[in-house]
Amino acid sequence: MHKQAEEGRNAVRQVRRDANDRLKKLLKDHKISEDDERKGLETIQKATDEHIKSIDELQKKKDAELLG
């Protein structure tokens, strides 16, 4: 179970990296402002944190079921 949870966290982090890279490219191409990039990065980080927290909670719940 731990391995699957870690794979899930890695997948979420990869999506975050891809999204951050897209925002940086948009900024470099002058299609968005620095403020928009900063807001986008913050939104992406919040979503990443929420998903990782959800994965962690599910892992704890499953571990408790298996052990108890």
N, C-alpha and C positions, 0 to 999 in steps of 0.2 A: 504494500500500500504506500509506503514511504517513497518508493521509486516513482510510482505513478503521480503522486502529489508533486514531487520535484520536477517531473517532466511537464506537468501542468503549469507550474510557476515559471519554468523556462520558456514555455510557449507564450505565456502572457508577457514576459519580459521582451521576447523577440518582436511581438506585435508593437510594444511600446517603442523599441528601437526603430522599427520601420516607420511608425507614425512620426516620431521625432525627426528622423531623417527627411521625411517629406516636408515637414514644416520648415526645416532649415533650408531645403532647396527652394521652397516658395519664397522665403525671405531673401535668399541670394538672388533669385530671379526678379526681385522687387514686386512680387504679386501680393505680398502681405506686409504689414508694418511690423516693427519690432514688438509693439504692444500686443498685436494679434498673435505673434509667435509665442510670446511669454504666456499669454492666456491659454493658448493651445497646449503648450507644454505642461502647464499647471493642471489643465483638465485631463490630459492624458495620464499624468502621474496619479491624480486622484482615482481615476478609473482603474489603473494598475494596482494601486494599493487596495481598493475594494475587492478586486478579483483575487488577489493573493490572500487577503484576509479570509475570503470565502473558502478558498482551497484549504487553508490552514484549519479552519473550523471543521470542514468536512473530514479532514484527515484525523483530527482529534476525536471526532465523534466515532469514526470507523475504528480507530485504535481502541477506544473505550469498549466498543461492542465486541471486538475480537478478544480483548483481555478480560472482560468482565462477563 
